[in-house]
Amino acid sequence: MNYEFKWTLNEVAKTDDRFLHTMSSEEAEKAINFHRSIPQYTVTPLAKLSHLAGYLGLKNVYTKDESYRFGLNAFKVLGGSYAIARYMAQHTGRDIREIPYNVLVSEELKKEFGQATFFTATDGNHGRGVAWAANRLGQKCVVRMPKGSTETRKNHIAAENATVTIEEVNYDDCVRIAAAEAEACENGILVQDTAWDGYEEIPTWIMQGYGTLANEADSQLHEDGCKRPTHVFVQAGVGCLAGAVVGYFANKYKENPPIMVVAEAASADCLYRSAVAKSGGRVDVTGNMFTIMAGLACGEANTISWDILKNHVTAFCSCPDQFSAKGTRMYNSPLEGDPKVISGESGSVTLGLLASLMTDPKYKDAKEALKLDENSEVLLISTEGDTDPERFREIVWDGLCGTDKDPFADER
């Protein structure tokens, strides 16, 4: 089954926007101040792709390169670490501002908090981030991965002393497995980046943790002389990162927000389908969601994020794997004078989307509707590096998804 690019302007009825405040500047500062307390913290680079911008007919293209985050090659640790810290602070009667990293790892707090087991489901990066945080805090971690997950990603998680398995079900069913196990375990806590009615506090903390990268990028743009991006392109699986980034910029630039565009894998495009339905409710994607964009293979949207997105996103895009592969290759082989970005398949789809909109006449209507032109200053987020080196080489060296051929045809 070959997927083609689809897009829709956001015509979903607006709500009372009750979750937008969760990504306020105050909450973003709490998160970044916590992350700054971790010894390995550094601000990840903002790559300015000036020559690419000129080639595409844009004023500026910036990419937030999360391959440098805490040595873990992906952004996800920002959410998992902050959520665990918030949980431990709450459990011990503290405010997160009173519990920086050196307090979290202290023997005094360990004795007060006790032993817990953090459960999660993941396509790779989120589980690795949760396991990394739990391991450093002397806590246990159990991770369930969906059918089709690679041994490389599993081994990265296991290296953080986590119990990890690959199940014969999709991502959303793995979430249900992890939730049931956490419920049955004494001192078991689910740390999941999706949300549903009755499970919203921890996902909100995860989103706020992701706000650190948006906060950093905003400051870096200002340092480069960009007062605000005209466009923000962000990828989505369950939508947690998208809700965080869109929420941050919607709060920061209330009077003149950027045009915000969400990109999904075509085989797991629950947000796009929800936007097309226009009812305001969620439209889920079920079954096997085969895509090279493993981190985006999620079929049930985060309820908190969906509320933020339907109030503030301009367009939702359903993207074929070719867009992702194209973005990975473009980042890896930059125009002379532009920095190289190592961007994995879930990190690169927004560049593939942007480049296709700007260069392919088939997408002229979308390009014009999004007001992409020579005055546009576009922010992209490369959420991961080569977290699966074998797949990365298949894309860059062997041209995987360089044509319309479906790499998952046999499995489908």
Buried (B, 14 or more C-beta within 10 A) or exposed (E): EEBEBBBBEBEBEEBEBEBBEBBBEEBBBBBBEBBEBBEEBEBBBBBBBBBBBBBBEBBBBBBBBBBBBBEBBBBBBBBBBBBBBBBBBBBBEBEBEEBBBEBBBEEEBBEEBEEBBBBBBBBBBBBBBBBBBBBBBBBBBBBBBBBBBBEBBBEBBBEBBBBBEBBEBBBBBBBEBBBEBBEEBEBBBBBBBBBBEEBBEBBBBBBBBBBBBBBBBBEBBEEEEBEBBBBBBBBBBBBBBBBBBBBBBBBBBEEEBBBBBBBBBBBBBBBBBBBBEEEBEBBBBEEBBBBBBBBBBBBBBBBBBBBBBBBBBBBBBBBBBBBBBBBBBBBBEBEEEBBEBBBBBBBBBBBBBBBBBBEEEEBEEBBEBBEBEEEBBBBBBBBBBBBBEEBBEBBBEEEBBEEEEBBBEEEE
